[in-house]
Amino acid sequence: MNYKYVTLYSLCVFVLGSCDPLVTEFSNIESPKKYTAKTLVTPPNKDTLTVVTWNIRFGIGRANWFGDSCGDLVLFDDETIKNGLEMLAFQIAEMDADILLLQEVDIDSKRSAYIDQVQWLLDHTSMNYGVYGSMWEVQFVPSDGLGRVNTGNAILSKWPLSEAERIQLSLRGDQDALTKAFYVRRNVLKAVVNYPGNPFWAIGIHASAFSNDDTKQKQFLEFKDVLDKIDVEGELFVAGGDLNELPPGASKNNYCDEDRCPDELPENDEGCDFSNETTWISPLYNTYTPAVSLLDYLQNENMYFTHTRTHNSNDERYEWNRKLDYLFTNTEWVARSERTHQEAELESDHVAVSARWVLP
């Protein structure tokens, strides 16, 4: 999501005039919001689990939202959001997901009809438990009537979750102090999945999308530090999310021309040139096991692309053009079980990445 169009947050101070905090700043480590489905579904016994990461674009599918697709749509009604969530729930069932690492999930936002999307997905899939860590909780955003926003990361599981934490990541270093005060606060979300007799960690991340400095590199190292601490304790994890980063060795590193809206100038480009970031996620590849090996990716890049530009003319197809979404573990994935679900092209501007994880 492109938040560069909603930077007038400071006006809210004068509009609201209340004692309530306008923007939630979050502690470095805090407890996330916990969820349980209205009706619990008994999960089957398995020796492999399907783990999925997916940036769901707050349930609006391919709509031309003003913030990220050169569009003019700002708010969506209840029916539109529920239709989008139904498409997501169908794909989740088709994948037979056991663990979901989700990004861009709204729980109390005017733009998505104030639907709590974590609770909705729990109540309309076979998932039973969830935790949610906000990355952007603002009481009122005046830009184009956007209003209240609460969006972030979520972990959904068929088994109970415990020891959950929201861990703050570094803020962008290329913004002035006022913009930074009202901007997105990225995080790592982690929880223990209490699989009977064999608990393990699930960890999700959504890294910075539009920084032009080394913010993402800092966030990747912070993410790896979370994984390292679990690994050194001899505990197991599955981890992943939207890293907003290309794999090392990607054949193309600059997407600015195709990402730019017709009325934008090159000097306003943000987060589209990856040419100085080619090794930033190498430490993750070098230390842990990716669902898609770097060798497989480099042999057939198109097969593993997970993202498209969000603005297309009416006569263009959505073509996947880069890989931004990843899964890692400190054990093993089932060989050749990974899937990049490019067939699901209407649910979001990202596709889901899934793989079967071997229960030790």
Buried (B, 14 or more C-beta within 10 A) or exposed (E): BBBBBBBBBEEBEEEEEEEEEBBEEBEEEEEBBBBBBEEBEEBEEBEBBBBBBBBBBBBBBBBBBBBBBBBEBBBBEEEBBBBBBBBBBBBBEEBBBBBBBBBBBBBBBBBBBBBBBBBBBBBBBBBBBBBBBBBBBBBBBBBBEBBBBBBBBBBBBBBBBEEBBBBBBBBBEBBEEEBBBBBBBBBBBBBBBBBEEEBBBBBBBBBBBBBBEBBBBBBBBBBBEBBBEBBEEEEBBBBBBBBBBBBBEBEEBEBBEEBBBEEBEEEEBBBBBBEEBBEBBBBBBEEBBBBBEBEBBBEEBEEBBBBBBBBBEEEEEBEBBBBBBBBBBBBEBBEEBBBBBBEBBEBBBBBBBBBBBBBE
